[in-house]
Amino acid sequence: MSVISLRPARDLRAPLDELIRDHGLLSVTLALMRAALRRGKNRPPPAEGLSEYLRRDIGLGPGRHKGPRDWDRL
């Protein structure tokens, strides 16, 4: 078995409590809600127009080749 050391809840709440103390409950709550709603809009652009070299560099698999291939011309 592996041992998982969990942090106590008070250690996890400390940064949030500090934000609430500094900025107020309403401001922190609204900022968290805005961040949660904005999260879905920050999607990366489609990778379909990237070259095979760029796709490989960022860790994507090979894409669909839309143009004619060299061996199709023969």
PDB file of N, CA, C and O in Angstrom:
ATOM      1  N   MET A   1       0.833  -1.188   0.000  1.00  0.00           N
ATOM      2  CA  MET A   1       0.000   0.000   0.000  1.00  0.00           C
ATOM      3  C   MET A   1       0.875   1.247   0.000  1.00  0.00           C
ATOM      4  O   MET A   1       2.021   1.214   0.447  1.00  0.00           O
ATOM      5  N   SER A   2       0.344   2.301  -0.485  1.00  0.00           N
ATOM      6  CA  SER A   2       1.079   3.564  -0.470  1.00  0.00           C
ATOM      7  C   SER A   2       0.417   4.509   0.524  1.00  0.00           C
ATOM      8  O   SER A   2      -0.803   4.513   0.693  1.00  0.00           O
ATOM      9  N   VAL A   3       1.237   5.292   1.162  1.00  0.00           N
ATOM     10  CA  VAL A   3       0.750   6.238   2.162  1.00  0.00           C
ATOM     11  C   VAL A   3       0.517   7.580   1.486  1.00  0.00           C
ATOM     12  O   VAL A   3       1.403   8.111   0.817  1.00  0.00           O
ATOM     13  N   ILE A   4      -0.649   8.109   1.661  1.00  0.00           N
ATOM     14  CA  ILE A   4      -0.986   9.420   1.130  1.00  0.00           C
ATOM     15  C   ILE A   4      -1.123  10.360   2.313  1.00  0.00           C
ATOM     16  O   ILE A   4      -1.978  10.173   3.178  1.00  0.00           O
ATOM     17  N   SER A   5      -0.283  11.358   2.339  1.00  0.00           N
ATOM     18  CA  SER A   5      -0.373  12.316   3.439  1.00  0.00           C
ATOM     19  C   SER A   5      -1.292  13.464   3.015  1.00  0.00           C
ATOM     20  O   SER A   5      -0.982  14.219   2.093  1.00  0.00           O
ATOM     21  N   LEU A   6      -2.389  13.572   3.685  1.00  0.00           N
ATOM     22  CA  LEU A   6      -3.361  14.625   3.400  1.00  0.00           C
ATOM     23  C   LEU A   6      -3.070  15.834   4.267  1.00  0.00           C
ATOM     24  O   LEU A   6      -2.696  15.715   5.433  1.00  0.00           O
ATOM     25  N   ARG A   7      -3.250  16.994   3.671  1.00  0.00           N
ATOM     26  CA  ARG A   7      -3.064  18.215   4.436  1.00  0.00           C
ATOM     27  C   ARG A   7      -4.310  18.466   5.274  1.00  0.00           C
ATOM     28  O   ARG A   7      -5.425  18.225   4.811  1.00  0.00           O
ATOM     29  N   PRO A   8      -4.138  18.940   6.483  1.00  0.00           N
ATOM     30  CA  PRO A   8      -5.311  19.262   7.291  1.00  0.00           C
ATOM     31  C   PRO A   8      -6.157  20.344   6.620  1.00  0.00           C
ATOM     32  O   PRO A   8      -5.642  21.178   5.875  1.00  0.00           O
ATOM     33  N   ALA A   9      -7.434  20.317   6.889  1.00  0.00           N
ATOM     34  CA  ALA A   9      -8.358  21.277   6.262  1.00  0.00           C
ATOM     35  C   ALA A   9      -7.999  22.710   6.621  1.00  0.00           C
ATOM     36  O   ALA A   9      -8.207  23.615   5.812  1.00  0.00           O
ATOM     37  N   ARG A  10      -7.466  22.935   7.811  1.00  0.00           N
ATOM     38  CA  ARG A  10      -7.139  24.315   8.196  1.00  0.00           C
ATOM     39  C   ARG A  10      -6.002  24.873   7.335  1.00  0.00           C
ATOM     40  O   ARG A  10      -5.941  26.079   7.099  1.00  0.00           O
ATOM     41  N   ASP A  11      -5.084  23.987   6.858  1.00  0.00           N
ATOM     42  CA  ASP A  11      -4.020  24.446   5.974  1.00  0.00           C
ATOM     43  C   ASP A  11      -4.559  24.827   4.603  1.00  0.00           C
ATOM     44  O   ASP A  11      -4.032  25.732   3.956  1.00  0.00           O
ATOM     45  N   LEU A  12      -5.594  24.149   4.163  1.00  0.00           N
ATOM     46  CA  LEU A  12      -6.187  24.460   2.868  1.00  0.00           C
ATOM     47  C   LEU A  12      -7.073  25.704   2.921  1.00  0.00           C
ATOM     48  O   LEU A  12      -7.208  26.421   1.929  1.00  0.00           O
ATOM     49  N   ARG A  13      -7.668  25.951   4.070  1.00  0.00           N
ATOM     50  CA  ARG A  13      -8.560  27.102   4.192  1.00  0.00           C
ATOM     51  C   ARG A  13      -7.826  28.393   4.498  1.00  0.00           C
ATOM     52  O   ARG A  13      -8.385  29.474   4.310  1.00  0.00           O
ATOM     53  N   ALA A  14      -6.585  28.311   4.966  1.00  0.00           N
ATOM     54  CA  ALA A  14      -5.853  29.509   5.380  1.00  0.00           C
ATOM     55  C   ALA A  14      -5.731  30.546   4.263  1.00  0.00           C
ATOM     56  O   ALA A  14      -6.009  31.719   4.512  1.00  0.00           O
ATOM     57  N   PRO A  15      -5.326  30.169   3.034  1.00  0.00           N
ATOM     58  CA  PRO A  15      -5.241  31.197   1.979  1.00  0.00           C
ATOM     59  C   PRO A  15      -6.594  31.814   1.643  1.00  0.00           C
ATOM     60  O   PRO A  15      -6.687  33.013   1.381  1.00  0.00           O
ATOM     61  N   LEU A  16      -7.635  30.999   1.652  1.00  0.00           N
ATOM     62  CA  LEU A  16      -8.968  31.523   1.363  1.00  0.00           C
ATOM     63  C   LEU A  16      -9.433  32.467   2.472  1.00  0.00           C
ATOM     64  O   LEU A  16     -10.004  33.523   2.200  1.00  0.00           O
ATOM     65  N   ASP A  17      -9.185  32.080   3.713  1.00  0.00           N
ATOM     66  CA  ASP A  17      -9.548  32.956   4.837  1.00  0.00           C
ATOM     67  C   ASP A  17      -8.788  34.271   4.784  1.00  0.00           C
ATOM     68  O   ASP A  17      -9.331  35.323   5.122  1.00  0.00           O
ATOM     69  N   GLU A  18      -7.535  34.211   4.360  1.00  0.00           N
ATOM     70  CA  GLU A  18      -6.735  35.440   4.258  1.00  0.00           C
ATOM     71  C   GLU A  18      -7.283  36.349   3.155  1.00  0.00           C
ATOM     72  O   GLU A  18      -7.346  37.566   3.330  1.00  0.00           O
ATOM     73  N   LEU A  19      -7.678  35.767   2.026  1.00  0.00           N
ATOM     74  CA  LEU A  19      -8.282  36.565   0.949  1.00  0.00           C
ATOM     75  C   LEU A  19      -9.578  37.215   1.410  1.00  0.00           C
ATOM     76  O   LEU A  19      -9.830  38.386   1.127  1.00  0.00           O
ATOM     77  N   ILE A  20     -10.401  36.448   2.124  1.00  0.00           N
ATOM     78  CA  ILE A  20     -11.669  36.993   2.620  1.00  0.00           C
ATOM     79  C   ILE A  20     -11.416  38.105   3.621  1.00  0.00           C
ATOM     80  O   ILE A  20     -12.106  39.125   3.609  1.00  0.00           O
ATOM     81  N   ARG A  21     -10.428  37.915   4.490  1.00  0.00           N
ATOM     82  CA  ARG A  21     -10.120  38.946   5.483  1.00  0.00           C
ATOM     83  C   ARG A  21      -9.627  40.224   4.808  1.00  0.00           C
ATOM     84  O   ARG A  21      -9.985  41.322   5.233  1.00  0.00           O
ATOM     85  N   ASP A  22      -8.801  40.093   3.750  1.00  0.00           N
ATOM     86  CA  ASP A  22      -8.237  41.271   3.092  1.00  0.00           C
ATOM     87  C   ASP A  22      -9.217  41.974   2.167  1.00  0.00           C
ATOM     88  O   ASP A  22      -9.222  43.202   2.092  1.00  0.00           O
ATOM     89  N   HIS A  23     -10.058  41.204   1.453  1.00  0.00           N
ATOM     90  CA  HIS A  23     -10.889  41.801   0.406  1.00  0.00           C
ATOM     91  C   HIS A  23     -12.386  41.730   0.663  1.00  0.00           C
ATOM     92  O   HIS A  23     -13.155  42.403  -0.025  1.00  0.00           O
ATOM     93  N   GLY A  24     -12.813  40.948   1.617  1.00  0.00           N
ATOM     94  CA  GLY A  24     -14.234  40.833   1.918  1.00  0.00           C
ATOM     95  C   GLY A  24     -14.861  39.613   1.256  1.00  0.00           C
ATOM     96  O   GLY A  24     -14.422  39.162   0.198  1.00  0.00           O
ATOM     97  N   LEU A  25     -15.885  39.096   1.899  1.00  0.00           N
ATOM     98  CA  LEU A  25     -16.540  37.879   1.436  1.00  0.00           C
ATOM     99  C   LEU A  25     -17.207  38.069   0.075  1.00  0.00           C
ATOM    100  O   LEU A  25     -17.094  37.207  -0.796  1.00  0.00           O
ATOM    101  N   LEU A  26     -17.888  39.172  -0.107  1.00  0.00           N
ATOM    102  CA  LEU A  26     -18.605  39.400  -1.369  1.00  0.00           C
ATOM    103  C   LEU A  26     -17.640  39.500  -2.546  1.00  0.00           C
ATOM    104  O   LEU A  26     -17.884  38.904  -3.595  1.00  0.00           O
ATOM    105  N   SER A  27     -16.551  40.243  -2.386  1.00  0.00           N
ATOM    106  CA  SER A  27     -15.585  40.393  -3.480  1.00  0.00           C
ATOM    107  C   SER A  27     -14.938  39.063  -3.846  1.00  0.00           C
ATOM    108  O   SER A  27     -14.776  38.754  -5.026  1.00  0.00           O
ATOM    109  N   VAL A  28     -14.569  38.279  -2.841  1.00  0.00           N
ATOM    110  CA  VAL A  28     -13.928  36.994  -3.104  1.00  0.00           C
ATOM    111  C   VAL A  28     -14.917  36.034  -3.755  1.00  0.00           C
ATOM    112  O   VAL A  28     -14.554  35.305  -4.678  1.00  0.00           O
ATOM    113  N   THR A  29     -16.154  36.025  -3.286  1.00  0.00           N
ATOM    114  CA  THR A  29     -17.168  35.144  -3.862  1.00  0.00           C
ATOM    115  C   THR A  29     -17.441  35.500  -5.318  1.00  0.00           C
ATOM    116  O   THR A  29     -17.525  34.612  -6.167  1.00  0.00           O
ATOM    117  N   LEU A  30     -17.577  36.780  -5.611  1.00  0.00           N
ATOM    118  CA  LEU A  30     -17.820  37.203  -6.993  1.00  0.00           C
ATOM    119  C   LEU A  30     -16.626  36.875  -7.894  1.00  0.00           C
ATOM    120  O   LEU A  30     -16.810  36.458  -9.038  1.00  0.00           O
ATOM    121  N   ALA A  31     -15.418  37.059  -7.388  1.00  0.00           N
ATOM    122  CA  ALA A  31     -14.230  36.739  -8.185  1.00  0.00           C
ATOM    123  C   ALA A  31     -14.146  35.244  -8.472  1.00  0.00           C
ATOM    124  O   ALA A  31     -13.786  34.848  -9.580  1.00  0.00           O
ATOM    125  N   LEU A  32     -14.471  34.415  -7.494  1.00  0.00           N
ATOM    126  CA  LEU A  32     -14.473  32.967  -7.716  1.00  0.00           C
ATOM    127  C   LEU A  32     -15.534  32.556  -8.728  1.00  0.00           C
ATOM    128  O   LEU A  32     -15.291  31.689  -9.567  1.00  0.00           O
ATOM    129  N   MET A  33     -16.706  33.173  -8.652  1.00  0.00           N
ATOM    130  CA  MET A  33     -17.775  32.840  -9.602  1.00  0.00           C
ATOM    131  C   MET A  33     -17.398  33.289 -11.011  1.00  0.00           C
ATOM    132  O   MET A  33     -17.644  32.564 -11.976  1.00  0.00           O
ATOM    133  N   ARG A  34     -16.796  34.487 -11.142  1.00  0.00           N
ATOM    134  CA  ARG A  34     -16.363  34.958 -12.453  1.00  0.00           C
ATOM    135  C   ARG A  34     -15.294  34.038 -13.046  1.00  0.00           C
ATOM    136  O   ARG A  34     -15.315  33.737 -14.239  1.00  0.00           O
ATOM    137  N   ALA A  35     -14.369  33.598 -12.206  1.00  0.00           N
ATOM    138  CA  ALA A  35     -13.312  32.708 -12.685  1.00  0.00           C
ATOM    139  C   ALA A  35     -13.890  31.364 -13.123  1.00  0.00           C
ATOM    140  O   ALA A  35     -13.441  30.790 -14.115  1.00  0.00           O
ATOM    141  N   ALA A  36     -14.875  30.866 -12.396  1.00  0.00           N
ATOM    142  CA  ALA A  36     -15.491  29.586 -12.757  1.00  0.00           C
ATOM    143  C   ALA A  36     -16.261  29.700 -14.073  1.00  0.00           C
ATOM    144  O   ALA A  36     -16.231  28.774 -14.883  1.00  0.00           O
ATOM    145  N   LEU A  37     -16.943  30.808 -14.295  1.00  0.00           N
ATOM    146  CA  LEU A  37     -17.700  30.988 -15.535  1.00  0.00           C
ATOM    147  C   LEU A  37     -16.787  31.265 -16.718  1.00  0.00           C
ATOM    148  O   LEU A  37     -17.081  30.850 -17.839  1.00  0.00           O
ATOM    149  N   ARG A  38     -15.693  31.955 -16.480  1.00  0.00           N
ATOM    150  CA  ARG A  38     -14.766  32.302 -17.550  1.00  0.00           C
ATOM    151  C   ARG A  38     -13.944  31.090 -17.987  1.00  0.00           C
ATOM    152  O   ARG A  38     -13.410  31.079 -19.097  1.00  0.00           O
ATOM    153  N   ARG A  39     -13.837  30.098 -17.159  1.00  0.00           N
ATOM    154  CA  ARG A  39     -13.007  28.931 -17.431  1.00  0.00           C
ATOM    155  C   ARG A  39     -13.388  28.236 -18.736  1.00  0.00           C
ATOM    156  O   ARG A  39     -12.497  27.803 -19.466  1.00  0.00           O
ATOM    157  N   GLY A  40     -14.663  28.115 -19.055  1.00  0.00           N
ATOM    158  CA  GLY A  40     -15.096  27.423 -20.265  1.00  0.00           C
ATOM    159  C   GLY A  40     -14.768  28.177 -21.533  1.00  0.00           C
ATOM    160  O   GLY A  40     -14.669  27.564 -22.596  1.00  0.00           O
ATOM    161  N   LYS A  41     -14.597  29.490 -21.462  1.00  0.00           N
ATOM    162  CA  LYS A  41     -14.334  30.290 -22.650  1.00  0.00           C
ATOM    163  C   LYS A  41     -12.865  30.283 -23.045  1.00  0.00           C
ATOM    164  O   LYS A  41     -12.532  30.681 -24.161  1.00  0.00           O
ATOM    165  N   ASN A  42     -11.988  29.847 -22.169  1.00  0.00           N
ATOM    166  CA  ASN A  42     -10.556  29.877 -22.448  1.00  0.00           C
ATOM    167  C   ASN A  42     -10.077  28.569 -23.044  1.00  0.00           C
ATOM    168  O   ASN A  42      -9.150  27.947 -22.527  1.00  0.00           O
ATOM    169  N   ARG A  43     -10.693  28.160 -24.109  1.00  0.00           N
ATOM    170  CA  ARG A  43     -10.283  26.944 -24.788  1.00  0.00           C
ATOM    171  C   ARG A  43      -9.194  27.269 -25.789  1.00  0.00           C
ATOM    172  O   ARG A  43      -9.191  28.353 -26.372  1.00  0.00           O
ATOM    173  N   PRO A  44      -8.274  26.347 -25.993  1.00  0.00           N
ATOM    174  CA  PRO A  44      -7.230  26.602 -26.985  1.00  0.00           C
ATOM    175  C   PRO A  44      -7.818  26.575 -28.394  1.00  0.00           C
ATOM    176  O   PRO A  44      -8.845  25.938 -28.626  1.00  0.00           O
ATOM    177  N   PRO A  45      -7.173  27.261 -29.333  1.00  0.00           N
ATOM    178  CA  PRO A  45      -7.685  27.256 -30.704  1.00  0.00           C
ATOM    179  C   PRO A  45      -7.552  25.863 -31.309  1.00  0.00           C
ATOM    180  O   PRO A  45      -6.737  25.064 -30.848  1.00  0.00           O
ATOM    181  N   PRO A  46      -8.344  25.565 -32.335  1.00  0.00           N
ATOM    182  CA  PRO A  46      -8.257  24.243 -32.958  1.00  0.00           C
ATOM    183  C   PRO A  46      -6.876  24.022 -33.570  1.00  0.00           C
ATOM    184  O   PRO A  46      -6.265  24.945 -34.110  1.00  0.00           O
ATOM    185  N   ALA A  47      -6.407  22.802 -33.477  1.00  0.00           N
ATOM    186  CA  ALA A  47      -5.063  22.468 -33.961  1.00  0.00           C
ATOM    187  C   ALA A  47      -5.087  21.895 -35.371  1.00  0.00           C
ATOM    188  O   ALA A  47      -4.092  21.324 -35.816  1.00  0.00           O
ATOM    189  N   GLU A  48      -6.181  22.032 -36.070  1.00  0.00           N
ATOM    190  CA  GLU A  48      -6.304  21.423 -37.394  1.00  0.00           C
ATOM    191  C   GLU A  48      -5.430  22.108 -38.444  1.00  0.00           C
ATOM    192  O   GLU A  48      -5.015  21.463 -39.407  1.00  0.00           O
ATOM    193  N   GLY A  49      -5.144  23.389 -38.280  1.00  0.00           N
ATOM    194  CA  GLY A  49      -4.349  24.099 -39.272  1.00  0.00           C
ATOM    195  C   GLY A  49      -2.856  24.039 -39.020  1.00  0.00           C
ATOM    196  O   GLY A  49      -2.088  24.619 -39.788  1.00  0.00           O
ATOM    197  N   LEU A  50      -2.422  23.363 -37.980  1.00  0.00           N
ATOM    198  CA  LEU A  50      -1.003  23.307 -37.653  1.00  0.00           C
ATOM    199  C   LEU A  50      -0.288  22.276 -38.511  1.00  0.00           C
ATOM    200  O   LEU A  50      -0.870  21.273 -38.924  1.00  0.00           O
ATOM    201  N   SER A  51       0.982  22.544 -38.768  1.00  0.00           N
ATOM    202  CA  SER A  51       1.772  21.580 -39.520  1.00  0.00           C
ATOM    203  C   SER A  51       2.078  20.373 -38.638  1.00  0.00           C
ATOM    204  O   SER A  51       1.926  20.417 -37.417  1.00  0.00           O
ATOM    205  N   GLU A  52       2.512  19.299 -39.288  1.00  0.00           N
ATOM    206  CA  GLU A  52       2.834  18.074 -38.552  1.00  0.00           C
ATOM    207  C   GLU A  52       3.971  18.310 -37.566  1.00  0.00           C
ATOM    208  O   GLU A  52       3.995  17.710 -36.491  1.00  0.00           O
ATOM    209  N   TYR A  53       4.916  19.181 -37.926  1.00  0.00           N
ATOM    210  CA  TYR A  53       6.037  19.462 -37.043  1.00  0.00           C
ATOM    211  C   TYR A  53       5.564  20.158 -35.766  1.00  0.00           C
ATOM    212  O   TYR A  53       5.984  19.791 -34.668  1.00  0.00           O
ATOM    213  N   LEU A  54       4.705  21.144 -35.900  1.00  0.00           N
ATOM    214  CA  LEU A  54       4.180  21.840 -34.717  1.00  0.00           C
ATOM    215  C   LEU A  54       3.321  20.912 -33.873  1.00  0.00           C
ATOM    216  O   LEU A  54       3.397  20.943 -32.645  1.00  0.00           O
ATOM    217  N   ARG A  55       2.509  20.092 -34.514  1.00  0.00           N
ATOM    218  CA  ARG A  55       1.674  19.146 -33.758  1.00  0.00           C
ATOM    219  C   ARG A  55       2.546  18.201 -32.944  1.00  0.00           C
ATOM    220  O   ARG A  55       2.238  17.910 -31.788  1.00  0.00           O
ATOM    221  N   ARG A  56       3.627  17.725 -33.537  1.00  0.00           N
ATOM    222  CA  ARG A  56       4.525  16.834 -32.819  1.00  0.00           C
ATOM    223  C   ARG A  56       5.215  17.571 -31.670  1.00  0.00           C
ATOM    224  O   ARG A  56       5.394  17.004 -30.592  1.00  0.00           O
ATOM    225  N   ASP A  57       5.602  18.828 -31.892  1.00  0.00           N
ATOM    226  CA  ASP A  57       6.304  19.592 -30.858  1.00  0.00           C
ATOM    227  C   ASP A  57       5.448  19.847 -29.628  1.00  0.00           C
ATOM    228  O   ASP A  57       5.969  19.884 -28.513  1.00  0.00           O
ATOM    229  N   ILE A  58       4.152  20.022 -29.807  1.00  0.00           N
ATOM    230  CA  ILE A  58       3.291  20.279 -28.653  1.00  0.00           C
ATOM    231  C   ILE A  58       2.636  19.011 -28.122  1.00  0.00           C
ATOM    232  O   ILE A  58       1.801  19.072 -27.219  1.00  0.00           O
ATOM    233  N   GLY A  59       3.011  17.869 -28.677  1.00  0.00           N
ATOM    234  CA  GLY A  59       2.561  16.595 -28.115  1.00  0.00           C
ATOM    235  C   GLY A  59       1.282  16.041 -28.693  1.00  0.00           C
ATOM    236  O   GLY A  59       0.676  15.156 -28.088  1.00  0.00           O
ATOM    237  N   LEU A  60       0.849  16.529 -29.844  1.00  0.00           N
ATOM    238  CA  LEU A  60      -0.354  15.998 -30.478  1.00  0.00           C
ATOM    239  C   LEU A  60       0.016  14.915 -31.479  1.00  0.00           C
ATOM    240  O   LEU A  60       1.136  14.872 -31.990  1.00  0.00           O
ATOM    241  N   GLY A  61      -0.927  14.061 -31.742  1.00  0.00           N
ATOM    242  CA  GLY A  61      -0.715  13.014 -32.735  1.00  0.00           C
ATOM    243  C   GLY A  61      -0.829  13.577 -34.136  1.00  0.00           C
ATOM    244  O   GLY A  61      -1.154  14.751 -34.311  1.00  0.00           O
ATOM    245  N   PRO A  62      -0.567  12.757 -35.130  1.00  0.00           N
ATOM    246  CA  PRO A  62      -0.673  13.242 -36.505  1.00  0.00           C
ATOM    247  C   PRO A  62      -2.115  13.597 -36.849  1.00  0.00           C
ATOM    248  O   PRO A  62      -3.055  12.912 -36.445  1.00  0.00           O
ATOM    249  N   GLY A  63      -2.266  14.669 -37.594  1.00  0.00           N
ATOM    250  CA  GLY A  63      -3.598  15.105 -38.000  1.00  0.00           C
ATOM    251  C   GLY A  63      -3.985  14.508 -39.335  1.00  0.00           C
ATOM    252  O   GLY A  63      -3.229  13.753 -39.947  1.00  0.00           O
ATOM    253  N   ARG A  64      -5.171  14.863 -39.769  1.00  0.00           N
ATOM    254  CA  ARG A  64      -5.627  14.397 -41.082  1.00  0.00           C
ATOM    255  C   ARG A  64      -4.985  15.246 -42.167  1.00  0.00           C
ATOM    256  O   ARG A  64      -4.961  16.474 -42.085  1.00  0.00           O
ATOM    257  N   HIS A  65      -4.475  14.583 -43.164  1.00  0.00           N
ATOM    258  CA  HIS A  65      -3.841  15.288 -44.273  1.00  0.00           C
ATOM    259  C   HIS A  65      -4.917  15.593 -45.305  1.00  0.00           C
ATOM    260  O   HIS A  65      -5.518  14.680 -45.869  1.00  0.00           O
ATOM    261  N   LYS A  66      -5.160  16.879 -45.551  1.00  0.00           N
ATOM    262  CA  LYS A  66      -6.258  17.262 -46.450  1.00  0.00           C
ATOM    263  C   LYS A  66      -5.815  17.400 -47.896  1.00  0.00           C
ATOM    264  O   LYS A  66      -6.609  17.161 -48.806  1.00  0.00           O
ATOM    265  N   GLY A  67      -4.569  17.781 -48.126  1.00  0.00           N
ATOM    266  CA  GLY A  67      -4.112  18.015 -49.478  1.00  0.00           C
ATOM    267  C   GLY A  67      -3.691  16.743 -50.165  1.00  0.00           C
ATOM    268  O   GLY A  67      -3.632  15.685 -49.538  1.00  0.00           O
ATOM    269  N   PRO A  68      -3.388  16.834 -51.484  1.00  0.00           N
ATOM    270  CA  PRO A  68      -2.948  15.643 -52.220  1.00  0.00           C
ATOM    271  C   PRO A  68      -1.554  15.238 -51.752  1.00  0.00           C
ATOM    272  O   PRO A  68      -0.703  16.082 -51.469  1.00  0.00           O
ATOM    273  N   ARG A  69      -1.350  13.957 -51.682  1.00  0.00           N
ATOM    274  CA  ARG A  69      -0.056  13.439 -51.276  1.00  0.00           C
ATOM    275  C   ARG A  69       0.805  13.228 -52.515  1.00  0.00           C
ATOM    276  O   ARG A  69       0.299  13.134 -53.633  1.00  0.00           O
ATOM    277  N   ASP A  70       2.107  13.155 -52.294  1.00  0.00           N
ATOM    278  CA  ASP A  70       3.030  13.016 -53.416  1.00  0.00           C
ATOM    279  C   ASP A  70       2.781  11.731 -54.178  1.00  0.00           C
ATOM    280  O   ASP A  70       2.832  11.738 -55.408  1.00  0.00           O
ATOM    281  N   TRP A  71       2.515  10.637 -53.503  1.00  0.00           N
ATOM    282  CA  TRP A  71       2.335   9.370 -54.202  1.00  0.00           C
ATOM    283  C   TRP A  71       0.995   9.283 -54.925  1.00  0.00           C
ATOM    284  O   TRP A  71       0.806   8.400 -55.762  1.00  0.00           O
ATOM    285  N   ASP A  72       0.046  10.200 -54.610  1.00  0.00           N
ATOM    286  CA  ASP A  72      -1.216  10.218 -55.340  1.00  0.00           C
ATOM    287  C   ASP A  72      -1.040  10.829 -56.741  1.00  0.00           C
ATOM    288  O   ASP A  72      -1.847  10.584 -57.638  1.00  0.00           O
ATOM    289  N   ARG A  73       0.005  11.613 -56.912  1.00  0.00           N
ATOM    290  CA  ARG A  73       0.228  12.279 -58.195  1.00  0.00           C
ATOM    291  C   ARG A  73       0.845  11.348 -59.232  1.00  0.00           C
ATOM    292  O   ARG A  73       0.806  11.643 -60.427  1.00  0.00           O
ATOM    293  N   LEU A  74       1.403  10.252 -58.800  1.00  0.00           N
ATOM    294  CA  LEU A  74       2.087   9.356 -59.745  1.00  0.00           C
ATOM    295  C   LEU A  74       1.135   8.546 -60.576  1.00  0.00           C
ATOM    296  O   LEU A  74       1.568   7.752 -61.411  1.00  0.00           O
TER     297      LEU A  74
END
